[in-house]
Amino acid sequence: MLKFFFMMLVMMPMCFNKKMYWTVQNLLFFMSFLFIFFNYFSNYWMNISYFLGSDIISFGLILLSIWICALMLLSSEGVYRNNNYYSFFLFVIMFLLLMLYLTFSTSDLFLFYLFFESSLIPTLFLILGWGYQPERLQAGMYLLFYTLLASLPLLIAIFYLFNFSNTMNMFVLSSYSVYFSMFYLAMIFAFLVKMPMFLVHLWLPKAHVEAPVAGSMILAGILLKLGGYGLVRVFSFLVFQGLSFNYWWITISLVGGVLISLVCLRQTDLKALIAYSSVAHMGIVLGGLLTMTYWGMSGAYTLMVAHGLCSSGLFCLANMSYERLGSRSLLINKGLLNFMPSLALWWFLLCSSNMAAPPTLNLLGEISLLNSIVSWSWLSMISLALLSFFSASYTLYLYSYSQHGKLFSGMFSFSTGYVREYMILFLHWFPLNLLILKSETCMLWL
């Protein structure tokens, strides 16, 4: 694992060379392919060094991080073209990738907390530095205070745990059990905010709408998954408390998912709609994860990876419309089937992935999550049925409103995409639909 860490470190000075933008991006793709070959698909931890190591969960999420970061550079070509401080932009993205890599691959709980919080700083820089509207300051503050306030109790809980067990190693801690409800709350609340759970989700739509395309991609693709990953790691020693209290969070998530889906149906902003749909998806992931069943854990992991690719691709599409039309409003972004005919196919493919249509990885994740939540309580069927129905509704609404209808009179001629843009969309969609053929790595890892 250290070899990839050093590879990233060496790439950091390259960011400040004038002609290195595409070199760094190509190296990231190279690194993701290299990383695939370093996987010895076992159910145990592998590639262990002094403080790093990876198992199947962290392997999938690290691979997703490197992949999404490479695609971020590919889709932020406007920053490079307009000479908008692209060296610093490159550096911020590389630093963010480094923090994410260390978060997912560390085996020490305190270091996990440290890197988990450090990933906040480059994200804040992305939003404040390259965001679109003046409200990005407010969005940045929301992001900072929600996540920092929630994760202070986590730090105290980690110190308490160290005092109690004299170790911070995640493998050793999994054999402990703590029967202390305040400790349970302190351990998981930071991750619930990061997911984000309904009621503490308000920072997410704001951050998404104000962030540049790269910021939206990394937020939807990776940063929401940090919460899920953290929960998977800490629930090994919170089992007894989880059995007592988890039903609260599952209830909030499922009811919240339905309400958020209804909120999606009222959106006129492309980005806000996709951002709220992320909250709905993460609600069902959280519900499945907290049932603490085998199906739930596997389904949550599968849907996290699938949602990372799918949501990131949708944000790219929204940005392509925004670059052409200068607006994200659905009142102006309509009739795009006439304006950008060749991009309509990609809208269709990624929207159908968002609805969990076969053969996407989303389908596998959602089926196993439905299984786990219904086996936990059959009453949840009601909210799950509504959630599935409304998520199909808002995705259809997004697709039909943006592609059909009368063209906005301010537009002229028609516009096809660049090869670069088709490349980005293909590289989001292709792994999403191909990975279902290798689904045993998602489902057989415990």
Backbone hydrogen bonds, N-H to C=O, Kabsch-Sander energy under -0.5 kcal/mol:
donor,donor_aa,acceptor,acceptor_aa,energy
4,F,1,M,-0.5
5,F,1,M,-1.5
6,F,2,L,-2.7
7,M,3,K,-1.7
8,M,4,F,-2.2
9,L,5,F,-2.0
10,V,6,F,-2.5
11,M,7,M,-1.5
12,M,8,M,-0.9
12,M,9,L,-0.7
14,M,10,V,-0.6
15,C,11,M,-0.7
15,C,12,M,-1.3
16,F,13,P,-1.3
17,N,14,M,-1.5
20,M,17,N,-1.4
24,V,20,M,-2.7
25,Q,21,Y,-1.7
26,N,22,W,-2.5
27,L,23,T,-2.5
28,L,24,V,-1.9
29,F,25,Q,-1.7
30,F,26,N,-2.5
31,M,27,L,-2.6
32,S,28,L,-2.2
33,F,29,F,-2.0
34,L,30,F,-2.4
35,F,31,M,-2.6
36,I,32,S,-1.5
37,F,33,F,-1.3
38,F,34,L,-0.7
38,F,35,F,-0.7
39,N,36,I,-1.3
40,Y,38,F,-0.6
41,F,39,N,-0.6
46,M,54,S,-2.8
49,S,52,L,-2.8
53,G,105,S,-2.7
54,S,46,M,-2.3
59,F,55,D,-2.7
60,G,56,I,-2.4
61,L,57,I,-1.9
62,I,58,S,-2.6
63,L,59,F,-2.3
64,L,60,G,-2.1
65,S,61,L,-2.1
66,I,62,I,-2.4
67,W,63,L,-2.3
68,I,64,L,-2.9
69,C,65,S,-2.3
70,A,66,I,-2.1
71,L,67,W,-2.1
72,M,68,I,-2.2
73,L,69,C,-1.7
74,L,70,A,-1.5
75,S,71,L,-2.3
76,S,72,M,-1.6
77,E,74,L,-0.6
79,V,76,S,-1.3
80,Y,76,S,-1.0
81,R,77,E,-3.0
82,N,78,G,-2.5
83,N,80,Y,-0.9
84,N,79,V,-2.7
85,Y,83,N,-1.5
89,F,85,Y,-2.0
90,L,86,Y,-2.4
91,F,87,S,-2.1
92,V,88,F,-2.7
93,I,89,F,-2.1
94,M,90,L,-2.4
95,F,91,F,-2.6
96,L,92,V,-2.3
97,L,93,I,-2.4
98,L,94,M,-2.3
99,M,95,F,-2.3
100,L,96,L,-2.5
101,Y,97,L,-2.8
102,L,98,L,-2.4
103,T,99,M,-2.4
104,F,100,L,-2.5
105,S,101,Y,-1.6
106,T,102,L,-1.5
107,S,51,F,-2.2
109,L,168,M,-2.8
112,F,108,D,-2.3
113,Y,109,L,-1.9
114,L,110,F,-2.4
115,F,111,L,-2.7
116,F,112,F,-2.3
117,E,113,Y,-2.2
118,S,114,L,-1.9
119,S,115,F,-1.6
120,L,117,E,-1.6
121,I,118,S,-0.9
123,T,119,S,-1.0
124,L,120,L,-2.3
125,F,121,I,-2.2
126,L,122,P,-2.4
127,I,123,T,-2.2
128,L,124,L,-2.9
129,G,125,F,-2.9
130,W,126,L,-2.0
131,G,127,I,-1.0
132,Y,210,E,-1.5
136,R,133,Q,-1.6
137,L,134,P,-1.5
139,A,135,E,-2.3
140,G,136,R,-2.5
141,M,137,L,-2.2
142,Y,138,Q,-2.5
143,L,139,A,-2.5
144,L,140,G,-2.5
145,F,141,M,-3.0
146,Y,142,Y,-2.5
147,T,143,L,-1.8
148,L,144,L,-2.6
149,L,145,F,-2.2
150,A,146,Y,-1.6
151,S,147,T,-1.4
152,L,148,L,-0.8
155,L,151,S,-1.4
156,I,152,L,-1.8
157,A,153,P,-2.7
158,I,154,L,-2.3
159,F,155,L,-2.1
160,Y,156,I,-2.4
161,L,157,A,-2.4
162,F,158,I,-2.1
163,N,159,F,-2.2
164,F,160,Y,-1.7
165,S,161,L,-2.6
166,N,162,F,-2.6
170,M,107,S,-2.6
173,L,169,N,-2.5
174,S,170,M,-1.1
175,S,172,V,-1.7
176,Y,173,L,-2.2
178,V,237,F,-1.5
180,F,178,V,-0.7
184,Y,180,F,-2.0
185,L,181,S,-2.2
186,A,182,M,-2.6
187,M,183,F,-2.4
188,I,184,Y,-2.0
189,F,185,L,-2.2
190,A,186,A,-0.6
192,L,188,I,-2.1
193,V,189,F,-2.2
194,K,190,A,-1.7
195,M,191,F,-1.5
197,M,192,L,-2.8
200,V,197,M,-1.7
204,L,201,H,-1.5
206,K,202,L,-0.9
207,A,203,W,-2.5
208,H,204,L,-2.7
209,V,205,P,-2.5
210,E,206,K,-2.0
211,A,207,A,-1.7
216,S,212,P,-2.4
217,M,213,V,-2.4
218,I,214,A,-2.3
219,L,215,G,-2.3
220,A,216,S,-2.8
221,G,217,M,-2.8
222,I,218,I,-2.3
223,L,218,I,-2.3
224,L,219,L,-1.3
225,K,222,I,-1.3
226,L,222,I,-0.8
227,G,223,L,-0.5
228,G,224,L,-0.8
229,Y,225,K,-2.7
230,G,226,L,-2.7
231,L,227,G,-2.2
232,V,228,G,-2.2
233,R,229,Y,-1.9
234,V,230,G,-2.5
235,F,231,L,-2.1
236,S,233,R,-0.6
237,F,234,V,-1.4
238,L,235,F,-0.7
242,G,238,L,-2.8
243,L,239,V,-2.2
244,S,240,F,-1.0
245,F,241,Q,-2.3
246,N,242,G,-2.4
248,W,245,F,-1.7
249,W,245,F,-0.7
250,I,246,N,-2.3
251,T,247,Y,-2.3
252,I,248,W,-2.5
253,S,249,W,-2.6
254,L,250,I,-2.5
255,V,251,T,-2.6
256,G,252,I,-2.7
257,G,253,S,-2.4
258,V,254,L,-1.6
259,L,255,V,-2.2
260,I,256,G,-3.0
261,S,257,G,-2.0
262,L,258,V,-1.7
263,V,259,L,-1.9
264,C,260,I,-2.3
265,L,261,S,-1.2
266,R,263,V,-1.6
267,Q,264,C,-1.5
270,L,268,T,-0.6
270,L,328,R,-2.6
273,L,269,D,-2.4
274,I,270,L,-2.0
275,A,271,K,-2.6
276,Y,272,A,-2.7
277,S,273,L,-1.9
278,S,274,I,-1.4
279,V,275,A,-1.3
280,A,276,Y,-1.9
281,H,277,S,-2.3
282,M,278,S,-2.7
283,G,279,V,-1.6
284,I,280,A,-1.4
285,V,281,H,-1.9
286,L,282,M,-2.7
287,G,283,G,-2.3
288,G,284,I,-2.3
289,L,285,V,-2.5
290,L,286,L,-2.3
291,T,287,G,-0.6
291,T,288,G,-0.7
292,M,289,L,-1.3
293,T,288,G,-0.6
297,M,293,T,-2.4
298,S,294,Y,-2.5
299,G,295,W,-3.0
300,A,296,G,-2.6
301,Y,297,M,-2.2
302,T,298,S,-2.6
303,L,299,G,-2.8
304,M,300,A,-2.1
305,V,301,Y,-2.1
306,A,302,T,-2.5
307,H,303,L,-3.0
308,G,304,M,-1.9
309,L,305,V,-1.6
310,C,306,A,-2.6
311,S,307,H,-2.7
312,S,307,H,-0.5
312,S,308,G,-1.2
313,G,309,L,-1.9
314,L,310,C,-2.0
315,F,311,S,-2.1
316,C,312,S,-1.8
317,L,313,G,-2.1
318,A,314,L,-2.4
319,N,315,F,-2.1
320,M,316,C,-2.0
321,S,317,L,-2.0
322,Y,318,A,-2.1
323,E,319,N,-2.5
324,R,320,M,-1.4
325,L,321,S,-2.9
326,G,322,Y,-2.3
330,L,268,T,-3.5
332,I,329,S,-1.0
333,N,329,S,-2.9
334,K,332,I,-2.0
335,G,404,H,-1.9
336,L,402,S,-2.3
337,L,403,Q,-1.9
338,N,335,G,-1.6
339,F,335,G,-1.1
340,M,336,L,-3.4
343,L,340,M,-1.0
344,A,340,M,-0.9
344,A,341,P,-0.6
345,L,341,P,-0.6
347,W,343,L,-2.1
348,F,344,A,-2.4
349,L,345,L,-2.7
350,L,346,W,-2.6
351,C,347,W,-2.4
352,S,348,F,-2.5
353,S,349,L,-1.6
354,N,350,L,-2.0
355,M,351,C,-1.5
356,A,353,S,-1.6
357,A,352,S,-2.3
360,T,357,A,-1.8
361,L,432,L,-1.4
363,L,360,T,-0.6
364,L,360,T,-0.9
365,G,361,L,-2.2
366,E,362,N,-3.0
367,I,363,L,-2.7
368,S,364,L,-2.0
369,L,365,G,-2.1
370,L,366,E,-2.8
371,N,367,I,-2.3
372,S,368,S,-2.2
373,I,369,L,-2.6
374,V,370,L,-2.5
375,S,371,N,-2.1
376,W,372,S,-1.2
377,S,373,I,-2.0
380,S,377,S,-1.2
381,M,378,W,-1.5
382,I,379,L,-1.4
383,S,379,L,-0.5
384,L,380,S,-2.4
385,A,381,M,-2.7
386,L,382,I,-2.1
387,L,383,S,-2.7
388,S,384,L,-2.6
389,F,385,A,-2.3
390,F,386,L,-3.0
391,S,387,L,-2.3
392,A,388,S,-1.8
393,S,389,F,-2.0
394,Y,390,F,-2.9
395,T,391,S,-1.4
396,L,392,A,-2.2
397,Y,393,S,-2.5
398,L,394,Y,-2.4
399,Y,395,T,-2.4
400,S,396,L,-3.3
401,Y,397,Y,-2.3
402,S,398,L,-1.6
403,Q,399,Y,-2.3
404,H,400,S,-2.2
408,F,334,K,-0.7
411,M,408,F,-1.9
415,S,339,F,-3.4
422,Y,418,Y,-1.8
423,M,419,V,-2.4
424,I,420,R,-2.1
425,L,421,E,-2.3
426,F,422,Y,-2.7
427,L,423,M,-2.5
428,H,424,I,-1.0
429,W,425,L,-2.6
430,F,426,F,-3.1
432,L,428,H,-0.9
433,N,429,W,-1.7
434,L,430,F,-2.0
435,L,431,P,-2.4
437,L,434,L,-2.1
438,K,435,L,-1.1
439,S,436,I,-1.0
441,T,438,K,-1.4
442,C,439,S,-1.0
443,M,439,S,-1.7
444,L,440,E,-2.4
